[in-house]
Structure formats: structure tokens, C-alpha cells
């Protein structure tokens, strides 16, 4: 209803501009005809025709400018409105996703602790539930960290505390944590050197890499390893995180790093997620004067992080 009302108002305004233009053109013609009755010399006739041409051009020109300005204004307003509507929808989806992502680990932790409290529970089951609770606690911690980081980024209060860090040691530490949490997922670290020193905020870079690994694990095919390939390129390093799974479409290469954006492919949207992990990763990497890009080749998705080295 609102849409058709808006279209009606816009159509009325455009018709109004056209109608006033026609009236001005006719009035200009009438004035010209009256002046023609008073013309006695050829020179006056030429001057009058020239004046009429100028008036006609002015009417058409001003009408065109007004019409174009109106259409441009409508386009800008419509685009802004659509953007606000999309943002509102994305934020609503984000809140729903976060609510679900928060409830799931909390419920799992609560269930594990209630089970452990039961008398005479076998030791192996107790250990199993404790590991499960630990994994859900880590998942909850990552989600809270992402929410806090997202707020800091949006408020321009993200602070970096850079130190000289061996990126290889950092990656090995991250992989070891994931191996404890994901028993059915294998990882490969490929590099041509044992040590690469760079100046970074270790905690934030670890979070950025973890977010990408979470994404790679979530969308990997069963029994396929997630690979991390590190390449030393003199002044920069490349960290290529690869997974075999649903290929990412080219039109999503840049959009995938936008806040709240979720790829529209059904196989991907069925997976749980908040839509802020990759956004945070990109912001952290760019804050280090680095870059991050994604590409998909031959069924393999590549998330390539570029970071400057320490001279």
C-alpha cells in the first residue's frame, strides 16, 4: 500500500512538472504572438524570434534540471531507505543468531554440570562431559570476544598493542587449541621456515585467524583437512587458510567481509553463524596495515591474509 502510494505521489509530481512546462511554453507563445503584432521592422522580428528561442530553451532546460533533480533525489532517498531496511533486517537476524548462539552453549554447559553432579557417574563419562563443557565454554568465550571487538571497531576504540611475535608459534598454538576441540577435524600447517617475526597485536591477530578457521571448519567437507600455508615474501607474509567445501561465488568475494552479511547459498545459510566473524577479521588485519581477500578455485576456498614483516 505504502509503495503504491509513493509511486502515485512521484507520478503526480512528474506530471505536475510536465504540465507547468507546457503552460509556460504556451504562455511564452502567446506573448510572442502579441509582440509580433507590434513588429514593423525585420530587425525587430529577428530579435523577437531570438528572444523566443532563448525563452523556450530556458523553459525546457529548467524543466529538465528540475525533473532530473527530482528523480535523483527520489533515487537517493530510496537507496538510503533500502539500505536502512537491509541494515535493520541484518541486525534483527544478528540478534536472533546471537541469542541462539548464546543459548546453545549455555544450555549444553548446564546439562553437562547437572549430569556430573549425579551420584556414581562413571569416570569416563565425567571426563567426557567436562571436555564437552570446556569446548562450549571456549565457544561462548569466542562469541563474547567477537561481540566486544565488533563494538570497539564500530566505536573506533580498537586499540592495538603490537609486539614482535613469531607468527609460526602463534599458528601452532591456534591449531593445537582447535585440535583439542575438534577431534574429527584435521589440520595442516605448511611453511618453508620455522620462524617468521612480525609486529602485531598477538591477541587480536589470533582472534582474526580463529574466526577464519571457525569459518573454514564449519563449511569444510567431511574428512577434508583445513590447511594453513605460510609464505615468506621478504617484506610481507601471506597466510593462506584453505578448506574444501561449498565454493564461494565471485559476487560474494567482497560482500562476505561486510558486517552481518550471510551468503545466500542454501548450503551455507543452513549453518549457524552471526555474520560478524569475518568482518572483525578484516578490520583487525587492516588495522595492522595488512589485507585479507577470499577466492575459490577448483573447489577450494582460500582466505589469504597479508601482513607486513619486521625489518
C-alpha positions in Angstrom: 0.0 0.0 0.0 2.7 2.5 1.0 4.8 1.5 -2.1 1.9 2.2 -4.5 1.1 5.5 -2.6 4.7 6.6 -3.0 4.7 5.7 -6.7 1.4 7.7 -7.1 2.9 10.8 -5.4 6.0 10.6 -7.5 4.0 10.2 -10.7 1.8 13.2 -9.7 4.9 15.4 -9.1 6.4 14.4 -12.5 3.2 15.1 -14.3 2.9 18.4 -12.5 6.3 19.5 -13.7 5.5 18.5 -17.3 2.1 20.3 -17.1 3.7 23.6 -15.8 6.3 23.3 -18.5 3.6 23.0 -21.2 1.7 26.0 -19.7 4.9 28.1 -19.6 5.6 27.2 -23.2 2.1 28.1 -24.3 2.2 31.4 -22.4 5.5 32.2 -24.0 4.0 31.6 -27.4 1.0 33.9 -26.6 3.4 36.7 -25.6 5.4 36.2 -28.7 2.2 36.4 -30.9 1.2 39.6 -29.2 4.6 41.2 -29.7 4.5 40.1 -33.4 1.5 42.4 -33.9 3.6 45.4 -32.9 6.7 44.5 -35.1 7.3 46.8 -38.0 10.9 46.1 -39.0 12.7 43.0 -40.0 15.5 43.6 -37.4 12.9 43.6 -34.6 11.4 40.3 -36.0 14.8 38.6 -35.8 15.4 39.9 -32.3 12.0 38.7 -31.2 12.5 35.2 -32.6 15.9 35.0 -30.9 14.3 36.1 -27.6 11.6 33.4 -28.0 14.1 30.7 -28.7 16.0 31.7 -25.6 12.8 31.6 -23.5 11.9 28.2 -24.9 15.4 26.8 -24.2 15.2 28.2 -20.7 11.8 26.6 -20.0 12.9 23.2 -21.4 16.3 23.4 -19.6 14.9 24.4 -16.2 12.2 21.7 -16.5 14.8 19.1 -17.4 17.0 20.2 -14.4 14.1 20.1 -12.0 12.9 16.7 -13.3 16.4 15.2 -13.1 16.9 16.7 -9.6 13.6 15.2 -8.5 14.4 11.8 -9.9 17.9 11.9 -8.4 16.5 12.9 -5.0 14.0 10.1 -5.2 16.7 7.6 -6.1 19.0 8.7 -3.3 16.2 8.6 -0.7 15.0 5.2 -2.0 18.6 3.8 -1.9 19.1 5.1 1.7 15.7 3.7 2.8 16.6 0.3 1.3 20.0 0.4 3.0 18.4 1.2 6.3 15.8 -1.5 5.9 18.5 -4.0 5.0 20.6 -3.0 8.0 17.6 -3.3 10.3 16.9 -6.7 8.9 20.5 -7.8 9.2 20.7 -6.5 12.8 17.5 -8.4 13.6 18.9 -11.6 12.1 22.1 -10.9 14.1 20.2 -10.6 17.4 18.3 -13.8 16.6 21.6 -15.6 15.7 23.4 -14.3 18.8 20.5 -15.3 21.0 20.7 -18.8 19.6 24.5 -19.0 19.7 24.4 -17.9 23.4 21.6 -20.2 24.5 23.1 -23.3 22.9 26.5 -23.5 24.7 24.9 -22.2 28.0 22.3 -25.0 27.8 25.0 -27.6 27.0 27.2 -26.5 29.8 24.3 -26.5 32.3 23.3 -30.0 31.2 26.9 -31.3 31.5 27.3 -29.8 35.0 23.9 -31.3 36.1 24.9 -34.7 34.8 28.3 -34.6 36.6 26.6 -33.8 39.9 24.7 -37.1 39.7 26.0 -39.8 42.2 28.0 -42.7 41.0 28.6 -41.3 37.5 31.4 -43.3 35.7 34.8 -41.6 35.5 35.0 -41.8 31.7 31.6 -40.2 31.3 32.5 -37.5 33.8 35.7 -36.7 31.7 33.6 -36.7 28.5 31.1 -34.2 29.9 33.9 -32.0 31.3 35.6 -31.8 27.9 32.2 -31.0 26.3 31.6 -28.2 28.8 35.1 -26.9 28.2 34.5 -26.8 24.5 31.2 -25.0 24.9 32.8 -22.5 27.3 35.5 -21.8 24.7 32.8 -21.3 22.0 30.9 -18.9 24.3 34.1 -17.0 25.1 34.9 -16.5 21.3 31.4 -15.2 20.7 31.6 -12.7 23.6 35.0 -11.6 22.3 33.6 -11.1 18.8 30.7 -9.0 20.1 33.1 -6.8 22.2 35.5 -6.4 19.3 32.7 -5.5 17.0 31.5 -2.8 19.4 35.1 -1.4 19.7 35.5 -1.4 15.9 32.2 0.4 15.4 33.1 3.0 18.1 36.6 3.4 16.7 38.1 2.4 20.0 40.0 -0.7 18.9 43.5 -0.4 20.4 46.5 -2.4 19.2 49.4 -3.4 21.4 52.0 -4.6 19.0 54.9 -6.7 20.0 57.4 -8.7 18.0 55.7 -12.1 17.5 56.7 -15.4 15.9 53.8 -16.0 13.6 54.7 -19.7 13.3 54.5 -20.2 17.0 51.2 -18.3 17.1 49.7 -20.5 14.4 50.9 -23.7 16.1 49.2 -22.5 19.3 46.0 -21.8 17.5 46.0 -25.2 15.7 46.7 -27.0 19.0 43.7 -25.4 20.6 41.5 -26.4 17.7 42.8 -30.0 17.7 41.7 -30.4 21.3 38.2 -29.0 20.5 37.6 -30.7 17.1 38.7 -34.3 17.3 37.2 -35.2 13.9 38.9 -32.3 12.0 42.5 -32.5 10.8 44.8 -29.5 10.2 47.9 -29.0 8.1 50.5 -26.2 8.6 52.7 -25.7 5.6 55.7 -23.4 5.6 59.2 -23.1 4.3 60.6 -21.7 7.5 60.4 -22.4 11.2 60.3 -18.8 12.4 58.8 -15.5 11.0 58.9 -12.4 13.2 56.3 -9.8 12.7 55.0 -6.8 14.7 51.4 -7.4 15.7 48.8 -7.3 18.5 49.1 -11.1 19.2 45.7 -11.4 20.9 43.8 -9.6 18.1 45.6 -11.4 15.3 44.9 -14.7 17.0 41.2 -13.8 17.1 41.2 -12.8 13.5 42.8 -16.1 12.4 40.5 -18.1 14.7 37.4 -16.5 13.2 38.6 -17.6 9.7 39.4 -21.1 11.0 36.0 -21.3 12.5 34.5 -20.5 9.1 36.8 -23.0 7.3 35.9 -25.8 9.8 32.2 -25.0 9.6 32.0 -25.2 5.8 34.6 -28.0 5.2 33.6 -31.3 3.7 33.8 -34.3 5.9 37.3 -35.9 6.2 38.9 -33.0 4.4 41.7 -31.2 6.3 41.9 -27.4 6.8 45.3 -26.2 5.5 47.3 -23.2 6.6 50.0 -22.3 4.2 52.5 -19.6 5.2 54.7 -17.9 2.6 57.6 -15.5 3.5 57.8 -12.8 0.8 60.6 -10.5 2.1 58.6 -7.5 3.3 55.3 -9.3 3.8 53.9 -12.7 4.7 50.9 -14.5 3.3 48.8 -16.8 5.4 46.5 -18.8 3.1 43.8 -20.7 5.0 42.2 -23.3 2.8 39.2 -25.5 3.1 37.4 -27.9 0.7 33.7 -27.3 0.6 30.9 -25.2 -0.9 32.7 -22.8 -3.3 32.2 -19.1 -2.6 30.8 -17.2 -5.6 32.7 -14.3 -7.1 30.0 -11.8 -6.3 30.4 -12.6 -2.6 34.2 -12.1 -2.5 33.9 -8.6 -1.1 30.4 -8.8 0.5 31.5 -11.7 2.7 33.5 -9.3 4.9 30.6 -6.9 5.4 29.1 -6.8 8.9 26.1 -9.1 9.3 26.4 -10.4 5.7 25.5 -14.0 5.2 26.0 -15.8 1.8 22.7 -16.6 0.2 23.6 -20.1 -0.8 21.3 -22.6 0.9 24.1 -24.9 1.9 25.8 -22.1 3.7 22.8 -20.3 5.2 21.8 -23.6 6.9 24.9 -23.4 9.1 24.8 -21.4 12.3 26.6 -18.1 12.4 26.3 -14.4 13.4 27.8 -12.7 10.4 30.4 -10.7 12.3 33.4 -13.1 12.4 34.9 -12.3 9.0 34.0 -8.6 9.4 36.1 -8.5 12.6 39.0 -10.4 11.0 39.2 -7.9 8.1 39.0 -4.9 10.4 41.8 -6.3 12.6 44.1 -7.2 9.7 43.5 -3.8 8.0 44.3 -2.1 11.4 47.7 -3.8 11.1 48.1 -2.2 7.6 47.6 -5.7 6.2 44.9 -7.1 3.8 42.6 -10.1 3.5 40.9 -11.5 0.5 39.0 -14.6 -0.5 38.9 -16.6 -3.7 37.6 -20.0 -4.7 39.4 -22.2 -7.1 38.7 -25.9 -8.1 36.5 -26.5 -5.1 39.0 -25.0 -2.6 38.2 -21.8 -0.7 41.2 -19.5 0.1 41.3 -16.9 2.8 44.6 -15.1 2.2 45.9 -12.8 5.0 48.7 -10.4 4.1 50.7 -8.8 7.0 53.9 -6.6 6.9 57.1 -8.1 8.4 59.5 -6.6 10.9 62.7 -5.5 9.0 
